[in-house]
């Protein structure tokens, strides 16, 4: 089965959202269990969380703005 670019994009966004939710849940538990919430690992995870959120918004915006271009580019 061939996946269209739109389906690939939608699937990728959904997977990024799932990853972000998972990381958010795990990060919340780690911070609650940690003596110091400012450890380098936690700060790195928080940065990943912010970056994923920004990436999701950016890709969703691009999908809305270029949905016609996306279909024609890959045919």
C-alpha positions as CSV (number, residue, x, y, z in Angstrom):
1,X,0.0,0.0,0.0
2,X,1.4,3.4,-1.0
3,X,1.1,6.1,1.6
4,X,0.2,9.6,0.3
5,X,2.2,12.5,1.5
6,X,-0.8,13.8,3.4
7,X,-1.3,10.5,5.2
8,X,2.4,10.4,6.0
9,X,2.3,14.0,7.4
10,X,-0.9,13.3,9.4
11,X,0.7,10.1,10.9
12,X,3.9,11.9,11.7
13,X,2.1,14.7,13.5
14,X,0.0,12.1,15.5
15,X,3.2,10.3,16.5
16,X,4.9,13.5,17.6
17,X,1.9,14.4,19.7
18,X,2.0,10.9,21.2
19,X,5.7,11.2,22.0
20,X,5.1,14.7,23.5
21,X,2.3,13.4,25.7
22,X,4.4,10.4,26.8
23,X,7.4,12.6,27.6
24,X,5.2,15.1,29.5
25,X,3.8,12.3,31.6
26,X,7.2,10.8,32.3
27,X,8.7,14.2,33.0
28,X,6.0,15.0,35.5
29,X,6.7,11.7,37.4
30,X,10.5,12.3,37.3
31,X,10.2,15.8,38.7
32,X,7.9,14.6,41.5
33,X,10.3,11.8,42.4
34,X,13.5,13.9,42.1
35,X,15.0,15.7,45.0
36,X,16.2,18.5,42.7
37,X,13.9,19.4,39.8
38,X,16.8,21.3,38.1
39,X,19.0,18.4,37.1
40,X,20.6,18.6,33.7
41,X,18.6,15.6,32.4
42,X,15.3,17.1,33.5
43,X,16.2,20.4,31.9
44,X,17.1,18.5,28.6
45,X,13.8,16.7,28.7
46,X,11.9,20.0,29.2
47,X,13.8,21.4,26.2
48,X,12.8,18.4,24.1
49,X,9.2,18.9,25.2
50,X,9.2,22.6,24.2
51,X,10.9,21.7,20.9
52,X,8.3,19.0,20.1
53,X,5.5,21.4,20.8
54,X,7.0,24.0,18.5
55,X,7.6,21.4,15.8
56,X,4.1,20.2,15.9
57,X,2.7,23.7,15.6
58,X,5.1,24.5,12.7
59,X,4.2,21.3,10.8
60,X,0.5,21.7,11.3
61,X,0.7,25.3,10.1
62,X,2.7,24.2,7.0
63,X,0.2,21.4,6.3
64,X,-2.7,23.9,6.3
65,X,-0.9,26.4,4.2
66,X,0.6,24.1,1.7
67,X,-1.9,21.2,1.5
68,X,-2.4,21.7,-2.3
69,X,1.3,22.0,-2.9
70,X,2.1,19.0,-0.9
71,X,-0.2,16.8,-3.1
72,X,1.2,18.1,-6.3
73,X,4.8,17.9,-5.4
74,X,4.8,14.1,-4.9
75,X,2.8,13.0,-7.9
